[in-house]
């Protein structure tokens, strides 16, 4: 039989990778909520950065071109920011899955 506290500790420590010293479920849930908020904030900043980069780009330049030109720097910057945004969206989804699993254990986050 599984102990709910042990499963909860595994979810927080190994799946969500939140290192909270507290063993209190409410404090861990608060840390999980803060992590979700930080991930969403990072995504918002990434999308804002992409929008600003497209706003300031030269309208006569080729779209997302790679080669020995300055358009390549723009392309690499857009791709790097988009990858980071996707990573943080995936991280937020993992946090939501952990919260859902904890709710299915009978505890509420």
PASETI-665312 format. One record per residue (C-alpha): x, y, z; residue number from 1; residue in one letter. Coordinates in steps of 0.5 Angstrom, whole numbers. Last residue first. Example, Ala and Ser with C-alpha at 12.3 -4.5 7.8 and 13.67 -1.06 7.14 Angstrom:
2
+-------+-------+-------+-------+------+
!  east ! north !    up ! sekol ! rogu !
+-------+-------+-------+-------+------+
!    27 !    -2 !    14 !     2 !    S !
!    25 !    -9 !    16 !     1 !    A !
+-------+-------+-------+-------+------+
// end
This chain:
109
+-------+-------+-------+-------+------+
!  east ! north !    up ! sekol ! rogu !
+-------+-------+-------+-------+------+
!    -7 !    44 !    -7 !   109 !    X !
!   -12 !    39 !    -4 !   108 !    X !
!   -10 !    33 !    -1 !   107 !    X !
!   -14 !    26 !    -3 !   106 !    X !
!    -9 !    23 !    -7 !   105 !    X !
!   -13 !    25 !   -14 !   104 !    X !
!   -11 !    33 !   -11 !   103 !    X !
!    -4 !    31 !   -11 !   102 !    X !
!    -4 !    28 !   -18 !   101 !    X !
!    -7 !    34 !   -21 !   100 !    X !
!    -2 !    39 !   -17 !    99 !    X !
!     3 !    35 !   -20 !    98 !    X !
!     0 !    35 !   -27 !    97 !    X !
!    -1 !    43 !   -26 !    96 !    X !
!     7 !    43 !   -25 !    95 !    X !
!     8 !    39 !   -31 !    94 !    X !
!     4 !    44 !   -35 !    93 !    X !
!     8 !    50 !   -32 !    92 !    X !
!    15 !    46 !   -34 !    91 !    X !
!    12 !    45 !   -41 !    90 !    X !
!    10 !    52 !   -42 !    89 !    X !
!    17 !    54 !   -39 !    88 !    X !
!    20 !    50 !   -45 !    87 !    X !
!    16 !    53 !   -50 !    86 !    X !
!    18 !    60 !   -48 !    85 !    X !
!    25 !    58 !   -48 !    84 !    X !
!    25 !    55 !   -55 !    83 !    X !
!    21 !    61 !   -58 !    82 !    X !
!    26 !    66 !   -54 !    81 !    X !
!    32 !    62 !   -58 !    80 !    X !
!    28 !    61 !   -64 !    79 !    X !
!    27 !    69 !   -65 !    78 !    X !
!    34 !    70 !   -63 !    77 !    X !
!    37 !    66 !   -68 !    76 !    X !
!    33 !    69 !   -73 !    75 !    X !
!    35 !    76 !   -71 !    74 !    X !
!    42 !    74 !   -71 !    73 !    X !
!    41 !    71 !   -78 !    72 !    X !
!    38 !    78 !   -81 !    71 !    X !
!    45 !    81 !   -79 !    70 !    X !
!    48 !    77 !   -85 !    69 !    X !
!    52 !    71 !   -87 !    68 !    X !
!    46 !    66 !   -87 !    67 !    X !
!    40 !    64 !   -84 !    66 !    X !
!    33 !    68 !   -86 !    65 !    X !
!    27 !    69 !   -81 !    64 !    X !
!    24 !    73 !   -86 !    63 !    X !
!    28 !    77 !   -91 !    62 !    X !
!    29 !    84 !   -89 !    61 !    X !
!    25 !    90 !   -92 !    60 !    X !
!    21 !    91 !   -86 !    59 !    X !
!    27 !    92 !   -82 !    58 !    X !
!    26 !    89 !   -75 !    57 !    X !
!    23 !    93 !   -69 !    56 !    X !
!    16 !    90 !   -69 !    55 !    X !
!    18 !    83 !   -70 !    54 !    X !
!    23 !    84 !   -64 !    53 !    X !
!    18 !    87 !   -60 !    52 !    X !
!    13 !    82 !   -61 !    51 !    X !
!    18 !    76 !   -59 !    50 !    X !
!    20 !    80 !   -53 !    49 !    X !
!    13 !    80 !   -51 !    48 !    X !
!    12 !    73 !   -52 !    47 !    X !
!    18 !    71 !   -48 !    46 !    X !
!    16 !    76 !   -42 !    45 !    X !
!     9 !    73 !   -42 !    44 !    X !
!    12 !    66 !   -42 !    43 !    X !
!    17 !    68 !   -36 !    42 !    X !
!    11 !    70 !   -33 !    41 !    X !
!     7 !    64 !   -34 !    40 !    X !
!    13 !    60 !   -31 !    39 !    X !
!    14 !    64 !   -25 !    38 !    X !
!     6 !    64 !   -24 !    37 !    X !
!     7 !    56 !   -24 !    36 !    X !
!    13 !    56 !   -19 !    35 !    X !
!     9 !    61 !   -14 !    34 !    X !
!     3 !    56 !   -14 !    33 !    X !
!     8 !    50 !   -13 !    32 !    X !
!    11 !    54 !    -7 !    31 !    X !
!     4 !    55 !    -4 !    30 !    X !
!     3 !    47 !    -5 !    29 !    X !
!     9 !    46 !    -2 !    28 !    X !
!     7 !    51 !     4 !    27 !    X !
!     0 !    48 !     5 !    26 !    X !
!     3 !    40 !     5 !    25 !    X !
!     8 !    42 !    10 !    24 !    X !
!    14 !    38 !    10 !    23 !    X !
!    18 !    44 !     9 !    22 !    X !
!    25 !    44 !     6 !    21 !    X !
!    22 !    46 !    -1 !    20 !    X !
!    26 !    43 !    -7 !    19 !    X !
!    21 !    43 !   -13 !    18 !    X !
!    24 !    39 !   -18 !    17 !    X !
!    16 !    38 !   -20 !    16 !    X !
!    17 !    30 !   -22 !    15 !    X !
!    23 !    28 !   -17 !    14 !    X !
!    22 !    33 !   -11 !    13 !    X !
!    14 !    35 !   -11 !    12 !    X !
!    12 !    29 !   -14 !    11 !    X !
!    16 !    24 !   -10 !    10 !    X !
!    14 !    28 !    -3 !     9 !    X !
!     7 !    27 !    -5 !     8 !    X !
!     8 !    19 !    -6 !     7 !    X !
!    11 !    19 !     1 !     6 !    X !
!     6 !    23 !     4 !     5 !    X !
!     0 !    19 !     1 !     4 !    X !
!     3 !    12 !     3 !     3 !    X !
!     3 !     7 !    -2 !     2 !    X !
!     0 !     0 !     0 !     1 !    X !
+-------+-------+-------+-------+------+
// end
